[in-house]
Amino acid sequence: MRTSDSFNEQKGFFTFAQNNSTTDYLSLAYCQALSIKCTQKITSFAVAIDALTKERLTDAHRSVFDYIIDIPDDASANDESKMRNEWKAWWLTPFKETIKLESDILFVDSVDHWWPGL
């Protein structure tokens, strides 16, 4: 079990990026991270990726993602739908307070007012 001192930061955003045959979730997560960095006061961003998606990482991705986290024991490795790892978000996040997102969401305005409510 994770303890409060095992987190890297207090607050941040977290998503999964596991590509499939029809969707480039790594690119979506990259755009999402850029939108967060342009619109939010809290801009820390973590992405969890599988081994195949990790092979596609570029320096541009590495410069925008604050944390790149390997998904352990990828339960979705043989699935077209990559939902079987979603439950791991709370064990993978480097943030004590995490807003878990789907990677196809873009931010066009601040949602800083969410943090106190959460």
C-alpha positions as CSV (number, residue, x, y, z in Angstrom):
1,M,0.0,0.0,0.0
2,R,1.2,3.5,-0.9
3,T,1.9,5.9,1.9
4,S,1.6,9.7,1.7
5,D,5.3,10.2,1.6
6,S,5.7,7.9,-1.4
7,F,4.2,10.4,-3.9
8,N,6.5,12.6,-6.0
9,E,4.2,15.6,-6.0
10,Q,1.0,16.8,-4.4
11,K,-1.2,17.4,-7.4
12,G,-1.3,16.5,-11.1
13,F,-3.0,15.0,-14.0
14,F,-2.7,11.3,-15.1
15,T,-3.7,9.4,-18.2
16,F,-3.0,6.1,-20.0
17,A,-1.6,6.0,-23.5
18,Q,-1.9,2.5,-25.0
19,N,-2.1,2.6,-28.8
20,N,-4.3,0.2,-30.7
21,S,-4.8,-0.5,-34.4
22,T,-7.1,2.5,-34.9
23,T,-6.1,5.2,-32.4
24,D,-2.8,6.8,-31.6
25,Y,-3.3,7.5,-27.9
26,L,0.2,8.6,-27.4
27,S,-0.4,11.6,-29.7
28,L,-3.7,12.3,-27.9
29,A,-1.9,12.3,-24.5
30,Y,0.7,14.6,-26.0
31,C,-1.9,17.1,-27.1
32,Q,-3.7,16.8,-23.8
33,A,-0.5,17.5,-21.9
34,L,0.2,20.6,-24.1
35,S,-3.4,21.8,-23.5
36,I,-2.9,21.4,-19.7
37,K,0.4,23.3,-19.7
38,C,-1.2,26.1,-21.6
39,T,-4.4,26.5,-19.5
40,Q,-3.8,25.3,-16.0
41,K,-1.9,26.6,-12.9
42,I,-1.1,23.0,-11.9
43,T,0.6,21.5,-15.0
44,S,2.2,18.3,-13.7
45,F,1.3,15.5,-16.1
46,A,1.9,11.7,-15.9
47,V,1.3,9.2,-18.6
48,A,1.3,5.4,-18.2
49,I,2.3,3.5,-21.3
50,D,2.8,-0.1,-22.4
51,A,5.9,-1.5,-24.0
52,L,4.8,-1.1,-27.6
53,T,3.7,2.5,-27.1
54,K,7.0,3.2,-25.3
55,E,8.9,2.4,-28.5
56,R,7.2,5.3,-30.2
57,L,8.3,7.9,-27.6
58,T,10.2,10.9,-29.0
59,D,12.2,13.7,-27.4
60,A,9.1,15.9,-27.9
61,H,7.0,13.6,-25.8
62,R,9.7,13.4,-23.1
63,S,9.9,17.2,-23.0
64,V,6.1,17.6,-22.3
65,F,5.4,14.5,-20.1
66,D,6.6,15.1,-16.5
67,Y,6.3,11.4,-15.7
68,I,6.4,8.5,-18.1
69,I,5.3,5.3,-16.2
70,D,5.6,1.8,-17.5
71,I,2.4,-0.2,-17.0
72,P,3.3,-3.4,-15.1
73,D,1.8,-6.7,-16.1
74,D,-0.1,-5.2,-19.1
75,A,-3.6,-6.9,-18.8
76,S,-4.6,-5.3,-22.1
77,A,-1.6,-6.5,-24.2
78,N,-3.7,-8.8,-26.4
79,D,-6.9,-6.6,-26.4
80,E,-8.0,-4.0,-29.0
81,S,-9.7,-2.1,-26.2
82,K,-7.1,-1.1,-23.6
83,M,-9.3,-0.7,-20.6
84,R,-8.1,-3.5,-18.4
85,N,-5.3,-1.5,-16.8
86,E,-7.5,1.5,-15.8
87,W,-7.8,0.2,-12.2
88,K,-4.0,0.6,-11.8
89,A,-4.2,4.4,-12.1
90,W,-4.3,4.9,-8.3
91,W,-1.2,2.7,-7.8
92,L,0.7,4.2,-10.7
93,T,0.1,7.9,-10.2
94,P,3.0,9.9,-8.8
95,F,0.6,12.5,-7.3
96,K,-1.1,12.5,-3.9
97,E,-4.1,14.3,-5.5
98,T,-4.7,13.0,-9.0
99,I,-7.2,14.0,-11.7
100,K,-7.4,10.9,-13.8
101,L,-8.3,11.7,-17.5
102,E,-9.0,9.8,-20.6
103,S,-6.4,10.8,-23.1
104,D,-8.8,12.3,-25.7
105,I,-9.8,15.3,-23.5
106,L,-8.4,18.7,-24.3
107,F,-8.4,21.7,-22.0
108,V,-9.3,25.1,-23.5
109,D,-9.9,26.9,-20.2
110,S,-8.7,26.6,-16.6
111,V,-10.3,24.0,-14.3
112,D,-8.2,25.1,-11.3
113,H,-11.5,25.5,-9.4
114,W,-11.8,21.7,-9.4
115,W,-9.0,21.1,-7.0
116,P,-10.6,22.5,-3.8
117,G,-13.8,20.6,-4.6
118,L,-12.0,17.3,-5.1
